[in-house]
Amino acid sequence: MFSHDATLEFVYDDESRARVVAESVAREIGEIDDDRSQTTIDRDGDTIVLEIDARDVTALRAALNTWFSLLDVAERTATLGDRYAG
């Protein structure tokens, strides 16, 4: 049973950027989940919503750190792509 959870919302300047970031990290759903934490991702327009459920605070913290890092890399990569595409 999961007893700890967090819901994170990330709002982007436009729907296109939210889609690129969401698609970049969504492939990790199920790959890094384990018996201590599970994550879902949804996108509604320019907003990405991550929901993390964890068995304990340590697992929640680890999952939060992982997803913050994944999103950060996806955002920075998208920014670099914009710079070189334009």
Secondary structure as UniProt FT lines:
FT   STRAND          4..11
FT   HELIX           15..26
FT   TURN            27..31
FT   STRAND          37..44
FT   TURN            45..46
FT   STRAND          47..54
FT   HELIX           57..85
//
